[in-house]
Amino acid sequence: MAPTTPELKLSLKEIGMSQSGDKGTLEFRLARGNECIKLGLKTPDNDPVHQIKLGPLKKHAAKAGVSPIGSLDEVLELADEDDFIGILRLGVAPTAAADLTASSSVAILRKSYLKLSLKLHPDKNRKCPDATKVFQAVVNAFERLSQPELIDDVKNKSKKHTAISRSNTGCKRSRVCCPRCKSIWSETTVEGNPDYFYNFMMTGLKSFNCATCLLEFGCMTAIHKCPFCKHNFEYHPSDFHRKISCGSKRCTKQFGFYMFHCSDRAIKNLKVEVKELREARAKQTEQKRRRAESARRRRGVSNEKDADAAFLMGLVNECPRCGISLAELEDQDEMDHLQNCNDDEGKISANKRKKEALEGAKSQKRQRQELQDDVAAKAAWNLLGSENEDMWLLTDGALEKECAEHGVDVAKGKTASHEMIASLVGKRKSQALTKFDPKNGGKTTTSLPSNLHTMTVSQLRAVAASRGITVGTKLCKSDVIDLIESESELKSDGKGPLMLTDGTNSKKRKTSKDIESSESDSDSDSDSDYGE
């Protein structure tokens, strides 16, 4: 016979626990109290755990190395490790946790899941910013264990390895400054950046905006100062894991670059953010290239005669020879000045040197920005696993460096990106035979670029080349998209044969020759119908 409410309150009073609450709360509290008594749980001061109030209990838990927040942090940690059974064990008594396994019945798993969901519901943990993520992790754990078709994805995952972090002995956080206003970057809390953003900056993964002038800059365009003598020095992301000197004759001290701790969750979020950023940056780069090409076709090749004519017609504000301002001359004086402009006072040569200096500064700035884009693209590609299917994210400069490292001969600045990618994919496959499994890291529709249908033909050819697809020269944009999507669907349906096997595929792979032949057949059919 179940005990009544007065009997429960009497039992709680005997063991020194609170008697407030409804009957269900009293039963739960009494069961927890009896468990503590059975296990003999006591604080370092020899006080029974079940008799201590919540505030002092949290302090004792923190001293013992146990999270004082409770199951919220534990759920997130277990979710990062894909320990789904460990999450559901938090919903049962400690003495019964060992009995809950992945082979337990769905009814037992559901019982634990319901207890956890009531305790960890976001409405009951509104002060916790990660309450929604915790609840989603609990739901995901129950679905993975109760539905065998979902747990296959976890079994096929590669085993996680312990992250290796280098020592920070002799390492300093070097000062990074904005290249425009020389303001110090992210050494105070004004920007609101966590410490590990320094890792992202120095490895080239992300660019940041100056809090003073709003200029966007990265590690290749920023100003780097020695932590000892404050002298400027040249930096490259390959120096992040090395110890270097600033190069000043007065400073010979060597230093490394401090590597801050970054959680697995932050790395996962960074991967998604970096891929989206590279997709957007690739689109912007293609748009700039097309606008520059269109402007070059419109303007043609300019020369000194065109500049002189433009000055006479009042289309430019400065004399193309000596650089004098148009506002300082009258209409007739402009023509007289151009006819009689000579180098008696050295103004023409001085203006020529000034133009060369300005053009050199622009060229240097452009080269540094291109180098920044190359470094960011390479860092993003490495972060995403250096997979062939993501090689289209690399810039032309980064692709040329990869070709040089793998011994692929390309004409610098003349070889198209999809040609370099096709050569690199073939070279990498020949250097290491890989067995591709469509259920484990295969090329699926979910791994395609999110902006596939807004890409240009040249970008689509690069994406196809990175996935090992040969694209004919006569195919249009829609045909290339069909090829890429058909290849991805073939890999994602689980029916594609593995390499190095004799298996047959039930779905025929569409090739560029098939599309070209079908187009030629349709053209011939339309011609014959028209002839009739």
N, C-alpha and C positions, 0 to 999 in steps of 0.2 A: 504494500500500500504506500502510495506516494506521501511524503510528509506535507503537512499543512504549512501555511505561511507562518503562524506563531511558532511551530516547531523549528522551521528554518531559521527564524530570527533568534531563537534560543540557542541553537547550535552555533550560529555566527558569534553570538555574545560570548559563548564559552571559549572560542578560539581567538577572541579579541579582534573581530572584524566588524565593519559597518553593517547595520541592519536596515538601511534605507533601500528603497526600490521596490519593484513589483516582484512577483513570485519567480518569474524566469530569471531575473537578475540575481535574486537571492540564491537560487539553485546554482547558477554559474559561479557566483562568488564563493559559495561553500565548497564547490568542487575544486576550484583553484586553491583555496586555503588548505584543504585536506591534502592536495598534491604537494604543496610546499612543506607541510608537516611531515609527510611520508618521505620526501627527498631530503629533509633536514636543511633546507635553504636558510642561511643566515648571513648577515652583513659582517664586515670585519670587526664591528663593535659587538658582535655576538647577539644582535637583535634579530628576531624572526622576520623574514621578508614579508610574510603575509600581513603583519601588523603595522608596517611602515606606510606613511602617507605618500602620495604620488610625488610631491616635490623632493623630499629627501631620497626617495627611491631612485629618481632619475640621476641624482648626484652620485649615489653608490654605483649605479649601472655604468655611468661614464668613467668612474675610476677603475672599474673592472674591465673596461674595454668593450662594453656592450652598448650599442646605440641607444641613447635615452629616448629617442623619438619613437622607437618601437618597430613594428613590422613594415612601415613604409620604406625605410632605407633598405631593409633586408630584401624586400620584394624587388626593388630596382637592381640591387647587386646580383640577385639570383637570375633576374631576367637577362642581364648582360652576359651571364654565363650559360644561358639556355637551360638552366636547371629547373624544369617545370615541376617535377615532383617535389623539389625542395620548396617551391612556392606554396603548393597545396599542403605540405606538412606543417606550415605555419598555422593552419586552421584547426589542427587537432592538438590534443594534450601531448606534452613532451614524452610521456611514457608510451604513447601510442603512435608516435611519429615514425618509429622504425617499421611498424606494421603496414604503413601506407606506402605502397610501391606502384610502379607503372602498370603492374598486372592486376591491381586491385579492381574490384567491380566498379562500374560507372556510378552505382548508387552511393558507394563509399566516397568516391571522388567528388560527386556532386554535393554530398553533405559537407565536406571540408570546404568546397568552393562557396557554398551558400553562407557558411560562417564567415569566411574571409570577405565576401562581397558586402555583407552587412557591416562588418567592422571597418572596411577600407573604402566604403562608398564616398565619392567626392563631396556629397552633401554633408557628410559627417566630418570631413577633413578640409574644410574650406580655407583654413589658414596655411595649408601645405600647398606650395606652388606646383608640385608634381603629383597631386592627388589623382588627376585624370590618367596620367601615365601609369601610376601604380594600379589603378583599377583595370586599365586595359591589359596590363601584364598578367593580372590574375585571370581575366577572361581568356586571354590567349593560352595560358598554361592549362586551363581546364579543357579547352577545345583541342589542344594538341594531344592530350592524354586520352580524351574520351573518343576521339575520331582518329582511327589508325591511318586513314588516307592523308591526314595532315602531318603526322609525325614522320613520314618518309622523308620530307624535306630536311628535317633536323638530322636524321641518321646519315643522310648523304653529305652533310656539311663536312668540310675538312676540320680536323681536330684543332682546337685553339691551342696556341703555344703561349708560354709565359713571355710577356713583353720584356725585351731586353732594353734597359736604359743605361746610357753611358754615365760615367762619373763626371761630376762638375768641379773636380779638383783643379784649381788654377783657372777657373772660368769666371768671367765677369759679364754683367749686362752692359754691353757697349751702348753709348749714346747715339740715338738716331734722330736726325733733324730733317725738317721740311726743306726741300731744295729751293723753294721760292722765298719764304719769309724767315727761314732758319730757326723756326720754333722747335723746341724739344718735343719729341713724340712719345706719348703714353708713359711718362714717368710719374704722373699724378693721376688722380681719380677723375679729372675733368672729362676725359674721353670715355670713361666707363669701360675700358678694356680690361679683361682678366689678364693675369701674368702670362698665360700660355699663348696669348696673341703675339708675344715676342717671337716664339718659335715659328708661327705662321709667317710673320714678316721676314725673318732671317732666312727661311728656307724657300721663300718666293711663292708660297701658296696663296697668299692674299695681298692685296693692296689696300691702303687705308687713306682716309681723307684727313688733312690737317685740320685741327680744331680751330685754328686762327684764320687761315686764308682759304680753307676748303679744297686745296689742291690734292688730287689723288696721286699717290706715289707708292712705289714698292722698294724692295731692297736694292735694286740696281739703279734707281734714280734718286734715292735718298742720300743724305750726307751722313757718313759714319765717322765717329770720333773715337780716338784711343781712350780707354778708361783710365790711363795713367797721365799722359801728357796733353790730352784733348786735341791731338793733332788729327787732321783728316786723313783717312786712308781708303784705298780702293777695296771693295768687298765683293765677294761672289758667294752664292749659296754653297758651293763646294767647300768653303772655308768653315762652315758651321760646326763641323765635327773635327776641326783641326785647331792647333795652337799656332798663332801667327804673331808677328810684330808689325807695328804700324808703319815702319819704313823711315821714321824720322831719325836723323843722325844723333839727336839728343836723347832719344828713348830707345833702348835696346831690350826692354822687357817684353816677354812673350805672354800671351793671354789667349784663352779660349772663350767660347760664347756659351753663356749659361743656358741650359735646357730645362725649362719649367715642366712640371708634371701636367699631363693632360689626360682626362678621363676617356674611357672608351666611348661613352655617349657623345662627348664633344667631337671625337674623331668621326663617328658615324654621321653626325649632323654636318661636319665639315665636308665629307665626301659628297653628300647631296648638294650642298651649297656650291662647292667648287665645280661640279659638273654642270649645274645650271648656269654658273657664271661663265664657264668656257664656251658653252653653247651660245650664250648671248654675245660674248666677245667675238666669236667666229662670225656671227651674223653681222656685227658692226664692222669688222675688218673687211668683209666682202663688200659691204655697202660703200665703204670709203674707197676701196679699190675701183669699183665700178664708176663712182663719181669722178675720181681722179682720171680714169681712162677717158671718160666722156669729156672732161674739161680739156684734156690734152688733144683730143680730136678736134674740138672746137677752136682752140687757140692756135694750134699748129706750133711751128718752131719760131720763136721770137728772135730778132736780131737788133743791131744798133740802129739801122735805118727805120725800123718800125717804132723804136723808142723815140727817135728824133721826130718822126711824123706825129706820134701821139702827143709829144710835148707842144708842137706847133699848133695842133688842133685843140689844145686845152684839156686833153683827156687825162693828163698826169700832172701832179703838183710840183714835181721837181725836175730840174734839168738832168737829163740822163748822163751828161758828161761831168759837170762839176758839182751837181747836187744843190744848186741854188733854188730857193723856194719861189714858186710861181706867184705867190701873193706879193712879193717884193717888186715885181715888174709890171709895167703897163703893157697893153696889147702889142704896140709896135716894138717896144723894147724886147719882147720875147723873141721875135724873129731876128732882130739885130744881135741879141745875145747868142743865139744858137749859131748864127753865121760867123760870128767873130770869137766864139768861145775857144780859148786856147789854154795851154798849160804854162803861161808865163808866170803865174803866181803859184803853180803847183797844186791848184785846186782839183784838176782832173785826176791826177795821180792819187791825191789824198782821198777823193771820193771813191776811186776804184778800190783802194785798200779798205776803205770803210765797208763797201759792198761785199768784198771778199770776206772780211771779218764777220759780217752779219750772216752771210751765206754759210760760212764755216760753223758758226754757233748753231744755226738752224740744223745743219747736217749732223752735228754732234748730238744735239738734243734728240733728233729723230733716230739716230743710231742707238742711243741709250734707251729710248722708249721701245724700239724693236727688240733690243736685248732683254728688256724687262718682260716683254710679251713672250719671248722664247723661253726664258727661265720659268715664268709662271705656268706656261703650257706644259713644260717638261715636269715640273714639280707636281702639277695636277695629275698628269698621266701616271707618274710613279705612285702617287697616293691611291689612285684607283686600281692599282695592281699591274700596271704596264702591260695590259692585255692588247692583243692585236686589234680587236674590234673597237677599242677606244683610241686608236692611233690617229684618227681623223681630227682629234682635238689638238694635235700638235701643229704649231705654226711651220711655215716653210723653213725658217732658220733652224728650228729644233729638229725638223726632219732631215735637213742637210747634215747636222751634227750626228744624228743617229745613223745615217748612211755611212758617214766617215768612220764611226766606231765599229760598224758591222762589215766594213770593207765593200760597200756598194758604191760603184762609180756613178756620180751624177754631175751634170754641168751646173755649177753654182749660179742660181738666179735664173736659169733657163728651163729646168726640168719641172713639170707640173707636179702638184702635190700628190695626185692620185697615182702617178707613175712611181714616185718615190715610195709611197706606201705599199704599192704592189710588190716592188722589189724587196722592201724590208720584210714584208709578211712571208714571202718565199724564202728569204735568207734565214729568218728566225725559225721557220718550220724545218728547214734542212739542218740547222744546227742542233735542234733538240726535237726528237719525235714526240708528239703529244697525242694522247688518246682523248678525244673529245667526247664527253658524255652530255647529251642534251638535258639530262636531269640534274646535272651538277655543274653549274657555271657555264652552261651552253649559251649560244647566241639565240636569244629569244626576242619576241616582240617587245617585252618590257625593257630590254637593254638598248633599244633603238633610241636615237636622239628625239627629244620631245618636240623639236621644231622641224621634223623631217620634211613636212609638206611645204615649208616656207624657205627651204634651202635652194640655192642656185644649182645649176647642173654641175658645175665644177666641184661644189661641196658634196653633192650626192655621189659623184664619181669617187671622191675620197672616202666617203663612208662605205661604198661598195667595195673598194679596194681593201679597206681594213678588215672586211669580213670575207675576203677571199673570193669575191664575185667579179667575174670578167664582164665588162660593159662594152658593148660595141660602139663604134664611132657614130652610127646613124640613129642611135636611140635618143628620144626626147626625154624631157623631165619626168613625165608620167610613167614612161616605160622603165626608167631607172628605179623609180619608187616601187613599181610593181615587182621588179626583180628583188629588191632588198626585202620587201615585206613577204614575198613568197618564200624566200630563203629562211627568214626568221620563223615563219609559221611551220615550215618543214622541220626545223630543229626543235620547236617548242611542243609539237604534238607527240613527241616520244616515239615516233615511228622511224625516224632517220637512223640509218645504220652507223655504228661506230667505225672510226677509221681503223685500219689494220685488221678488218674482218671481211668475211665473204657474205654478210647479210644483205638481204634485198629490201628495198624500200617500196612501200605500197603507194606512196605519193610521188609522182614524177616531178623532178626538180625543173623549174622553168629557167631557161637560159636566154641570153641575148639573141642567139641564133634563132631560137623558137619565135621570139617576138618579131624579129626582122622577117622571117619566113612567113609568119602569119600576116604581117602587114603587106608583103609582096603578093600573097594570095588574095587578100582583100582588094588590093589595087587591080589585080588581073580580073577578078570577078566583076568589079565595078566597070571595068573597061568593056568586058564582054556583054554585060547587060546594056550598057550604053549603045554598043554596036547593034544590038538587036532592035 
